[in-house]
Amino acid sequence: ASERFDQWRMINNGEVKIVIGARSAIFAPFKNLGIIIIDEEHDVSYISSKDPKYHTDEIARFRADYNKCNLILASATPSINTMKKAEEGEYQLIHLKNRINNSMPDIEIVDLKEELKNSNYSIISRRLYEEIDNNLKKKEQIILFLNKIGHDSYTFCRTCGYVIKCEACDVAMTYHKNVDRLVCHYCGRTIKQPIVCPNCHSKKIKEFGAGTEKLEEEVRNLFPKANILRMDSMTSNNKAAYEYMYKGMKEKKIDILLGTQMIAKGLDFKNVTLVGIISADLSLNVGDFRSQENTFELLTQVAGRSGRDKKKGKVIIQSYRPDNFVIQAVKNNDYDSFYKNELMERQAFSYPPFKNLLTIKIINESRTQTIDISRRFAIDLKNHLGEYLEVEIIGPNPCKISRINNKHRYNIIVKAKDKDLSQVVYIINKLKNLYISKYKDTSFIPAINPISIN
């Protein structure tokens, strides 16, 4: 906090000309702002879901207008909303057609169903194994990407199918081998890994699915002589760990870097000529209308880490759904087809950019009270918004994770066009204030176009 304050004071006193930062840098107190550049503008981390809630691009547009300065939104995979604005002439589209080294990496897709048929039960396909081996012989570096932390996804009983869930949250706990415990990534509770099933007392209880920790273990077994580093939120939660990785990669001391989203973008290592995407389907299977967009962006970004200098790059994408439209669009580097297809789907289901999504989360310790209050809120909302014919109200429904830290969560979704947005926001806030004073033990959390509707 003291470092942040020092930076803020320097900017306010006019001691600096350029500010580089994450989303909060948009509030930098420049008095004579000349240009705002938002790099990787598609990234969902530009949306603040904590208080104060804000969308960085909206603040940037306001500041650019207020200061009469230019705003540049830069991305290799522009968000659907931004591209729609460019199409409609609200933004000017400037297209960089070639990579700086004029060479795109070769992208190959491996069908994991075929690997299983050929009795390969490893996380690493035979094709990826060959390429890693080949790269190590050439003394070229490798990035392996898996967007899931932990050793295994969940622990379940193969006799009765019982899954070990957190006692306070409706979510399966993740097994971490280094501490030999199950961890809930929502409330932080941990328990010992059970030896027998608490439900049927069978001993056939085992971890299932693989995370970065399991991937590291397997890669170390397959390539014992290689220098391997794992980067995820469990291993790299400070500046020093990131610095260690960056220096190690630059100085070619690390042969294989593996990890989650934090290694997917922004890194420029000249000696990385192979990127392996371990499970491309993970982000496609998330129950969210943005899952296809997020998957396309993520896979394209991580593929872009390969072959950034004179050496030719290669990308191996492992998938159970190799024919999926998104994965094929990544393989062919075809943003236009992906964008047109995604836009048609969004229009058919009235999702952004065609309508705004507003969510009202209602949270209470009692499940019956949560349901009861949510229903009343939805009825009042329908009565107040009845005259707005194009406004849709969905729910209340339980959130995807219906209980976190012993609190039950229900969600009401409102879809509204831009022309009705301010009136809808006014009515929701009016109702929220009314309900807050009436139900003191209940939380009402509204959001406009949040990262996740759940």
Buried (B, 14 or more C-beta within 10 A) or exposed (E): EEEEEEBBEEBEEEEEEEBEEEBEBBBBEBEEBEEBEBEBBBBBEBBBEEEEEBBBBBBBBEBBEEBEBEBBBEBBBBBBBBBBBBEEEEBEEEEEEEBEBEBBBEBBBBBBEEBEEEEBEBBBBEBBBEBBEEBBEEEBBBBBBBBBBBBBBBBBBEBEEBBBBBEBBBBBBBBBBEEEBBBBBBBEBEBEBBEEBEBEEEEEBEBEBBBBBBBBBBBEEBBEEBBBBBBBEBBBEEEEEEEBBEEBBBEBEBBBBBBBBBBBBEBEBBBBBBBBBBBBBBBBEBEBBBBBBBBBBBBBBBBBBBBBBEBEBBBBBBBBBBEBBBBBBBBEBBBEEBBEBBBEEBEEEBBBBBBBBBBBBBBBEEBEBBBBBBBBBBEBBEEBBEEBEEBBBBBBBBBBEBBBBEBBBBBBBBBBBEEBBEBBBEBBEEBBEEBEEEBEEBEBBBBBBBBBBB
